[in-house]
Amino acid sequence: MRPVIGGGLLALLLLPTVSPADTLTATVIETGAEILSADVPEGAGWCVLWHHSVQGFEVEDCYENRAGRMVLVRSHLPDFAAGLDHIPGRGRQVSDGQGGYWIEDLDEAVPGDAYVLRPGAGPVDHRIRIGDRVVSLSDAAAHERVRIALIEEGG
């Protein structure tokens, strides 16, 4: 005789499985204080934003979770100011239509899926934007070492 599966259990077995999201974190290295923890499912992205220390305009580096790896996919540079430039052979430079440019198709995996940033104070205002949420790293830890990492679920 075969066991009978109740309607509720059968419905649960037929539901599509949802793989857990990886986690994007920003942590102050010296204290372990967590500034940000956010679920980032595969294919989702986030950007690190800051204002250029000389020119004051906003610069943007955008990343994506690709199979649990932190990958730099594009950067927005409003001008060719000090320290900002496109390196030929590293992505594709396209106009943003407002005098600046995007570097598209960077597709560079970040070694170890993490890096350390020392957020600038005041007007530099290093931030992470993930969806509609914006978190200021500078407000939380100006001039401190902050580790930005994509952590695999269960890893």
C-alpha positions in Angstrom: 0.0 0.0 0.0 1.3 3.5 -0.9 1.2 6.3 1.6 -1.2 9.1 0.8 0.3 12.6 0.9 -2.1 15.2 2.2 -3.0 18.1 0.0 -1.1 20.7 2.1 2.1 18.6 2.0 1.8 18.0 -1.7 1.4 21.7 -2.3 4.6 22.4 -0.4 6.5 19.8 -2.3 5.4 21.4 -5.6 6.4 24.9 -4.7 9.4 26.2 -6.6 12.6 26.3 -4.5 14.1 29.7 -3.8 17.9 29.7 -3.3 19.0 31.8 -0.4 20.6 35.1 -1.1 24.2 35.9 -0.4 24.9 38.7 2.0 26.7 42.0 1.3 28.3 43.3 4.5 30.3 46.4 5.4 32.2 46.0 8.7 34.6 48.2 10.6 37.8 46.1 10.8 39.1 47.4 14.1 35.9 47.0 16.1 33.9 44.5 14.1 31.0 46.9 14.1 28.6 46.1 11.3 27.5 49.1 9.2 25.5 47.2 6.6 24.1 43.7 6.1 21.8 43.1 3.1 20.6 40.1 1.2 21.9 40.1 -2.4 20.5 37.3 -4.5 22.4 36.1 -7.6 22.1 38.7 -10.4 21.3 41.6 -8.0 23.7 44.5 -7.7 24.8 47.5 -5.6 26.9 50.6 -6.0 29.6 52.3 -4.0 29.2 56.1 -4.4 31.4 59.0 -3.3 32.1 62.6 -4.2 35.5 63.3 -5.8 37.7 65.1 -3.3 38.7 67.8 -5.6 35.9 68.3 -8.1 33.0 67.3 -5.8 31.0 65.4 -8.3 29.6 61.9 -7.6 31.5 58.8 -8.8 29.9 55.4 -8.8 31.3 51.8 -9.0 28.6 49.2 -9.5 28.9 45.5 -8.5 26.8 42.4 -9.0 26.5 39.0 -7.4 27.4 36.5 -10.0 27.2 33.0 -8.7 28.3 34.1 -5.3 31.1 36.2 -6.6 31.5 40.0 -6.2 32.0 41.4 -9.7 32.7 45.0 -10.7 30.4 45.5 -13.7 30.4 49.3 -14.4 31.7 52.7 -13.3 30.3 56.2 -13.8 32.8 59.0 -14.0 31.3 62.5 -14.6 34.6 64.0 -15.8 38.3 63.1 -16.5 39.4 64.6 -13.1 42.5 63.6 -11.1 42.6 59.9 -10.5 39.8 59.1 -12.9 40.3 57.7 -16.4 39.4 54.9 -18.6 42.1 52.3 -19.2 41.9 51.0 -22.8 41.2 47.3 -22.8 39.5 47.5 -19.4 35.8 47.7 -20.2 34.1 49.9 -22.8 33.8 53.7 -22.4 30.5 55.2 -23.4 29.1 58.7 -23.0 26.6 59.4 -20.3 25.1 62.2 -22.4 26.0 64.8 -19.8 29.7 65.3 -20.4 30.8 62.3 -18.4 31.1 58.6 -19.2 30.3 55.1 -18.1 32.8 52.3 -18.3 30.6 49.3 -19.1 31.4 45.6 -19.4 34.2 45.7 -16.8 33.2 42.2 -15.5 36.1 42.1 -13.0 35.8 39.6 -10.1 37.0 41.1 -6.9 39.7 38.9 -5.4 38.3 37.1 -2.3 34.9 38.8 -2.9 35.9 41.6 -0.5 38.0 44.7 -0.3 39.0 47.3 2.3 38.0 50.9 1.9 38.9 53.9 4.1 35.8 56.1 3.8 36.4 59.8 3.5 34.9 62.3 5.8 32.5 65.2 5.2 31.7 66.0 1.6 33.4 62.9 0.2 30.6 60.8 1.8 31.3 57.2 0.7 28.0 55.3 0.5 26.6 52.0 -0.5 23.4 52.0 -2.5 21.5 48.8 -2.7 18.0 49.1 -4.3 16.4 52.2 -2.7 18.5 51.9 0.4 21.6 54.2 0.8 24.0 53.7 3.8 26.7 56.2 4.5 30.0 54.5 5.3 31.5 58.0 6.0 28.9 58.8 8.7 29.5 55.5 10.4 33.3 55.1 10.1 35.1 58.1 8.5 38.9 57.4 8.1 38.5 53.8 9.5 39.2 50.6 7.6 35.9 49.1 6.4 35.7 45.7 4.8 33.1 45.4 2.1 32.3 41.8 1.4 29.9 39.5 -0.4 29.5 36.4 1.8 28.1 33.2 0.4 25.1 31.9 2.1 26.2 29.1 4.4 29.9 30.2 3.8 
